[in-house]
Amino acid sequence: MTDKKYLETHEWYSINDNNITVGISDFAQGELGDIVFVTLPNVGQEFNKGDSMIEIEATKTIAEAYAPMDCVITEINSDLDSQPEVINTDPCGTGWLVKADIKKLDDTGMSYQEYESFIS
């Protein structure tokens, strides 16, 4: 398992060579409640660190997921079109949101232990 880093905006990311996988934390999915719809970006779309990339609609609210670093989307989790609830059951595994090529590396996320302290 790759080491995940966490952001204050409750996304996680993992880096593999020059690629990044992004999702939302278990804490975030729990706060959102039942996720019913996800609006994902298009493959090839570019984002700068902090840009809103994804809209997550839950029964309680609508939230956004942000780019952890400058990147270009290479793959989206199309399973979420028909099964957005996967984010609730496995947010750090099969509930990943996007994969992207890193344009500018910014590996300043928190470790899991640091994130646990942040949310408590």
PyMOL commands that set and color helices and strands:
alter all, ss='L'
color gray80, all
select helices_A, chain A and resi 26-32+79-82+86-89+112-119
alter helices_A, ss='H'
color red, helices_A
select strands_A, chain A and resi 5-6+11-16+19-24+35-39+46-47+52-58+62-66+70-76+98-104
alter strands_A, ss='S'
color yellow, strands_A
deselect
rebuild
show_as cartoon
